Amino acid sequence: MNLSSLDLNLVVALRALLEERNVTRAGERVGLTQPAMSAALARLRRHFDDQLLSRVGSRYELTPLGAALRDRSAAACDVLERVFATQAEFDPGSETREFTLISSDYGATVFGVALARALHREAPGARLTFQQTSPLLMENLPTLLSTVDGLLLPHGVIDDFPAIELFADQWVCLVADDHPEVTGELTLDHLARLPWAVYQRAYDAPITRQLSMLGISPRVDVSVPLFHLLPALVAGTRRVAMIQQRLAERVPMPGVRPLPCPFHAVPLQEALWWHPVHTQDAGHIWLRHLAQRVATEVGPG
């Protein structure tokens, strides 16, 4: 497909039509009259050889192709906005730009809080938004990364994207203070027999691969989307969990005690990853330099 032969305004119209499912509302959203938006829909239907929107009674429903294009058109618009918002210079004292990072609650707590303080201090008009990581993160990672400023994630999960190193951390195990079976040191036998509370990505995380190499397949009792929930899910139970040491030092853990892992758990190395489309953007370059300075304050681990 030759982009020079396309009217890229149709991308904006396509997104509005597929999200609003109404020609009039879509036109109002992008500043087009109802006849102009109807004409855009007709052009889109000819291009895709599909109705995209089909009338069902008094409303419109997306065709299968329309449903597939809805998220893609939104991502395409986000990328185009970022392309045309790319700056040759960035003045932190006067900018009002919003930076968006994808992160787990761990990354936001241990690093994001310090980054937000530094941003407030050095670029008071700028804004920082954190989006929670999703189990579906890996399904369309290139497109997702192109629509945000970066991803806070340890090594061992993704590669083939530019990144800067931030800090290292260690793993500790959590058990209840009154655990009936773990009265002293935690053992590999405990890890194999006891039920687990795990973070949502535990099945493909590096720590799980380490356990697999020891012949241990965690018997998962409960899985949650936040590391912060693990201590509460361990307290008063027979469960065991693994959590980052830096986070364990920052969150309340009543009724829970951290213990050394009974094996050599490979440390995690947190990094800031981004899509190459952002590499030469002045604002993004400034954000990366800021992140590196904040990582120095956080400490190497």
Backbone torsions as a table, in degrees:
resi	resn	phi	psi	omega
1	MET	NA	126.5	179.3
2	ASN	-91.8	113.2	-176.8
3	LEU	-62.7	-28.5	-178.4
4	SER	-65.5	-18.0	179.8
5	SER	-91.5	-1.1	-176.7
6	LEU	-104.8	150.0	171.0
7	ASP	-92.7	105.5	-175.1
8	LEU	-68.2	-13.7	172.8
9	ASN	-61.5	-25.5	179.3
10	LEU	-66.0	-26.0	177.8
11	VAL	-63.7	-43.2	178.7
12	VAL	-64.5	-43.0	178.9
13	ALA	-64.6	-40.5	179.9
14	LEU	-60.7	-46.2	179.5
15	ARG	-59.7	-47.8	-177.7
16	ALA	-61.9	-42.5	-179.2
17	LEU	-64.7	-42.4	-176.2
18	LEU	-74.4	-29.0	179.0
19	GLU	-84.9	-35.7	-179.5
20	GLU	-85.5	-29.7	-176.8
21	ARG	55.2	33.8	-178.8
22	ASN	-157.1	124.1	-174.9
23	VAL	-63.9	-44.4	-178.0
24	THR	-63.9	-49.7	-178.9
25	ARG	-63.9	-37.5	178.6
26	ALA	-63.2	-40.7	178.5
27	GLY	-63.7	-43.9	178.8
28	GLU	-61.6	-35.9	-178.2
29	ARG	-65.4	-36.9	-176.3
30	VAL	-106.7	4.3	176.4
31	GLY	80.9	31.3	177.9
32	LEU	-115.7	150.1	175.2
33	THR	-71.6	165.0	179.4
34	GLN	-61.5	-43.2	176.7
35	PRO	-62.4	-39.3	-179.8
36	ALA	-65.7	-39.8	179.0
37	MET	-70.4	-35.6	175.7
38	SER	-62.5	-39.0	177.9
39	ALA	-66.2	-38.5	177.4
40	ALA	-64.1	-41.7	178.4
41	LEU	-62.3	-39.9	179.0
42	ALA	-63.3	-41.8	178.2
43	ARG	-64.1	-40.9	-179.9
44	LEU	-66.1	-38.6	178.5
45	ARG	-64.5	-39.6	178.0
46	ARG	-66.9	-41.9	-178.2
47	HIS	-62.2	-46.8	-175.8
48	PHE	-88.8	-8.7	-176.4
49	ASP	53.2	46.9	-177.6
50	ASP	-154.9	150.0	-179.0
51	GLN	-71.6	-25.9	-179.6
52	LEU	64.4	-52.8	175.3
53	LEU	-120.1	125.9	179.5
54	SER	-118.4	133.2	179.7
55	ARG	-74.1	128.3	175.0
56	VAL	-126.0	101.6	-175.2
57	GLY	67.0	-121.2	-177.6
58	SER	-98.2	6.5	-177.4
59	ARG	-132.7	169.4	176.2
60	TYR	-103.8	141.9	174.3
61	GLU	-121.1	150.5	178.1
62	LEU	-75.3	139.4	170.2
63	THR	-73.7	167.1	176.8
64	PRO	-54.7	-40.1	177.4
65	LEU	-67.4	-39.8	177.9
66	GLY	-60.2	-41.4	178.3
67	ALA	-63.7	-39.0	179.4
68	ALA	-68.0	-32.2	-177.3
69	LEU	-82.8	-16.7	-175.1
70	ARG	-59.7	-54.1	-179.5
71	ASP	-68.7	-35.9	-179.9
72	ARG	-66.2	-39.6	179.8
73	SER	-67.8	-36.6	177.3
74	ALA	-64.4	-44.2	178.8
75	ALA	-64.0	-39.6	179.9
76	ALA	-63.5	-40.7	178.5
77	CYS	-65.4	-41.1	178.8
78	ASP	-61.9	-42.2	179.3
79	VAL	-64.3	-44.7	179.7
80	LEU	-61.4	-40.9	178.4
81	GLU	-61.3	-41.4	-179.8
82	ARG	-69.9	-36.5	177.9
83	VAL	-60.5	-47.2	-176.0
84	PHE	-81.9	-8.4	173.9
85	ALA	-94.7	-1.5	179.5
86	THR	-59.7	136.0	-174.0
87	GLN	-114.4	145.6	173.7
88	ALA	-82.9	-27.7	178.2
89	GLU	-135.6	154.8	-179.7
90	PHE	-139.1	119.7	178.4
91	ASP	-107.3	100.6	-175.5
92	PRO	-59.9	-26.2	-178.0
93	GLY	-71.9	-20.2	-176.0
94	SER	-124.1	-6.7	-175.7
95	GLU	-74.3	149.7	176.2
96	THR	-120.6	22.5	-175.0
97	ARG	-67.4	148.6	173.9
98	GLU	-103.2	128.3	174.8
99	PHE	-104.5	136.3	-178.9
100	THR	-122.3	126.8	178.6
101	LEU	-123.6	137.9	172.1
102	ILE	-90.6	132.3	-175.8
103	SER	-157.9	151.9	167.1
104	SER	-75.4	169.2	176.6
105	ASP	-63.4	-27.4	175.9
106	TYR	-62.3	-53.4	-179.1
107	GLY	-61.7	-39.7	-180.0
108	ALA	-66.5	-36.2	-178.8
109	THR	-75.0	-50.6	-172.7
110	VAL	-76.3	-36.2	-176.9
111	PHE	-116.5	-39.6	-173.5
112	GLY	-63.1	-35.9	179.6
113	VAL	-62.1	-46.0	179.0
114	ALA	-66.0	-37.3	178.3
115	LEU	-65.2	-40.9	179.8
116	ALA	-64.4	-38.6	177.7
117	ARG	-63.1	-45.3	-179.4
118	ALA	-64.3	-38.9	178.6
119	LEU	-64.1	-42.8	179.3
120	HIS	-62.6	-35.2	-178.0
121	ARG	-75.8	-40.9	-172.0
122	GLU	-99.3	-25.7	178.8
123	ALA	-136.6	72.9	-171.8
124	PRO	-61.4	-20.4	179.2
125	GLY	-89.9	-11.0	-179.2
126	ALA	-81.8	160.9	-178.5
127	ARG	-126.7	150.7	179.6
128	LEU	-126.9	125.5	179.6
129	THR	-119.5	131.6	175.2
130	PHE	-106.0	131.4	173.4
131	GLN	-110.0	134.9	-178.1
132	GLN	-69.9	137.2	175.1
133	THR	-62.9	153.3	-177.3
134	SER	-124.4	150.4	174.1
135	PRO	-58.7	-20.0	-179.6
136	LEU	-91.5	10.7	-175.0
137	LEU	-52.8	-42.6	-171.8
138	MET	-78.9	-10.6	-173.6
139	GLU	-68.6	-33.8	-179.8
140	ASN	-145.0	53.0	-172.1
141	LEU	-60.8	-45.7	-179.0
142	PRO	-57.1	-44.8	179.4
143	THR	-65.6	-42.6	-179.7
144	LEU	-62.0	-45.7	-179.1
145	LEU	-64.9	-29.5	-179.6
146	SER	-70.8	-16.7	-176.6
147	THR	-101.8	-2.3	177.6
148	VAL	-129.5	175.5	-178.3
149	ASP	-87.2	-19.8	179.3
150	GLY	174.4	174.8	-177.9
151	LEU	-134.6	124.8	173.9
152	LEU	-90.1	113.3	-174.9
153	LEU	-158.7	141.2	178.3
154	PRO	-70.4	160.2	172.1
155	HIS	-63.9	156.1	177.6
156	GLY	102.3	-7.1	179.8
157	VAL	-109.2	-44.8	178.2
158	ILE	-129.4	165.3	172.5
159	ASP	-153.8	-171.0	177.6
160	ASP	66.7	16.7	172.5
161	PHE	-128.6	149.3	176.6
162	PRO	-63.8	149.5	-178.1
163	ALA	-155.7	157.2	169.2
164	ILE	-120.8	144.0	-179.8
165	GLU	-77.3	141.9	-179.7
166	LEU	-112.2	-68.3	-177.5
167	PHE	-159.3	163.1	177.1
168	ALA	-106.0	160.5	179.2
169	ASP	-150.8	162.5	179.3
170	GLN	-113.5	161.9	176.2
171	TRP	-101.2	141.9	170.6
172	VAL	-129.0	157.1	177.1
173	CYS	-98.2	150.5	178.6
174	LEU	-119.3	134.3	170.8
175	VAL	-138.7	163.6	179.0
176	ALA	-69.9	148.3	177.1
177	ASP	-56.7	-37.3	-176.8
178	ASP	-103.9	30.9	-178.0
179	HIS	-58.9	126.8	-174.7
180	PRO	-70.7	-19.4	-176.1
181	GLU	-110.2	-26.0	-178.7
182	VAL	-103.3	91.6	-179.2
183	THR	-100.5	-15.6	178.5
184	GLY	-133.7	-121.6	179.2
185	GLU	-75.8	149.7	175.4
186	LEU	-82.9	141.2	-178.4
187	THR	-120.7	165.9	175.7
188	LEU	-62.1	-33.1	177.8
189	ASP	-63.1	-39.7	176.0
190	HIS	-60.1	-45.8	-178.1
191	LEU	-61.9	-32.8	-178.6
192	ALA	-78.6	-32.0	-173.5
193	ARG	-94.3	-34.3	-171.5
194	LEU	-79.6	151.4	173.6
195	PRO	-71.5	153.9	-175.3
196	TRP	-116.7	148.5	163.2
197	ALA	-109.2	128.3	-172.8
198	VAL	-131.9	157.1	170.7
199	TYR	-74.0	156.0	-172.0
200	GLN	-58.7	-26.6	-177.7
201	ARG	-96.8	14.2	-172.5
202	ALA	-59.9	-30.5	-173.9
203	TYR	-68.8	-24.5	179.2
204	ASP	-121.9	13.5	179.5
205	ALA	-79.1	153.4	179.3
206	PRO	-56.0	-35.1	-177.8
207	ILE	-64.6	-34.9	178.6
208	THR	-68.9	-36.6	176.6
209	ARG	-64.5	-34.5	177.7
210	GLN	-65.2	-42.6	177.7
211	LEU	-63.4	-38.3	179.4
212	SER	-62.2	-36.8	178.7
213	MET	-66.5	-21.9	176.6
214	LEU	-90.8	3.1	-179.3
215	GLY	80.5	18.8	-177.8
216	ILE	-110.3	124.1	174.0
217	SER	-112.3	104.0	-174.5
218	PRO	-54.9	131.8	175.5
219	ARG	-85.5	95.7	-171.9
220	VAL	-75.9	121.7	179.5
221	ASP	-94.5	-35.7	-179.6
222	VAL	-153.1	141.3	179.3
223	SER	-125.3	133.9	-175.2
224	VAL	-132.6	159.0	-177.9
225	PRO	-88.1	0.2	-176.7
226	LEU	-131.4	130.5	174.4
227	PHE	-62.2	-31.8	-178.0
228	HIS	-59.3	-24.9	-177.0
229	LEU	-80.3	-17.1	-173.8
230	LEU	-60.2	-45.6	179.5
231	PRO	-58.2	-42.4	-179.4
232	ALA	-65.9	-31.0	-179.5
233	LEU	-81.0	-12.4	176.7
234	VAL	-93.4	-37.0	-176.4
235	ALA	-56.3	131.5	176.5
236	GLY	72.7	15.1	-178.4
237	THR	-129.9	178.5	173.8
238	ARG	-90.6	2.6	-173.7
239	ARG	-71.1	159.2	171.7
240	VAL	-127.3	151.2	178.2
241	ALA	-144.7	163.5	173.6
242	MET	-121.5	136.8	-175.9
243	ILE	-143.6	155.4	179.8
244	GLN	-70.6	139.7	-176.3
245	GLN	-61.2	-40.9	-179.8
246	ARG	-61.5	-38.5	178.7
247	LEU	-70.9	-39.5	179.2
248	ALA	-60.5	-28.8	179.1
249	GLU	-79.6	-12.7	-174.0
250	ARG	-109.9	-21.4	-175.0
251	VAL	-105.6	147.3	176.1
252	PRO	-64.3	137.3	179.9
253	MET	-136.4	61.0	178.5
254	PRO	-64.8	135.4	177.8
255	GLY	77.8	10.8	-176.7
256	VAL	-131.8	144.3	175.4
257	ARG	-126.0	135.0	174.9
258	PRO	-82.2	141.5	179.0
259	LEU	-131.4	151.3	174.8
260	PRO	-61.7	143.6	176.1
261	CYS	-67.1	140.7	-178.7
262	PRO	-81.3	24.5	175.4
263	PHE	-154.5	166.8	-178.9
264	HIS	-79.8	92.5	179.1
265	ALA	-76.4	120.9	-179.1
266	VAL	-62.2	127.2	179.8
267	PRO	-59.3	153.2	175.4
268	LEU	-96.8	147.0	178.2
269	GLN	-117.9	107.4	-179.3
270	GLU	-76.4	141.1	-179.0
271	ALA	-140.4	160.0	172.2
272	LEU	-105.7	116.7	-178.0
273	TRP	-105.3	148.8	176.3
274	TRP	-148.7	165.1	178.1
275	HIS	-81.4	141.4	-179.6
276	PRO	-56.1	-21.8	-179.7
277	VAL	-61.5	-21.8	-177.6
278	HIS	-94.7	-6.3	-167.7
279	THR	-57.2	-41.1	-174.9
280	GLN	-95.8	3.4	179.7
281	ASP	-74.4	127.5	-174.5
282	ALA	-60.8	-40.5	178.8
283	GLY	-64.8	-39.5	179.9
284	HIS	-69.5	-39.0	176.5
285	ILE	-59.2	-43.4	178.7
286	TRP	-62.1	-42.7	179.4
287	LEU	-61.6	-41.0	-179.9
288	ARG	-65.4	-40.7	177.3
289	HIS	-64.0	-40.2	177.5
290	LEU	-62.3	-43.5	179.8
291	ALA	-61.1	-38.7	178.6
292	GLN	-66.1	-38.3	177.9
293	ARG	-67.7	-41.5	179.0
294	VAL	-64.2	-38.7	179.0
295	ALA	-61.4	-35.0	176.5
296	THR	-64.2	-38.6	177.9
297	GLU	-68.4	-39.1	179.0
298	VAL	-63.4	-36.2	178.4
299	GLY	104.0	150.7	-176.0
300	PRO	-70.7	-24.2	-179.1
301	GLY	93.2	NA	NA
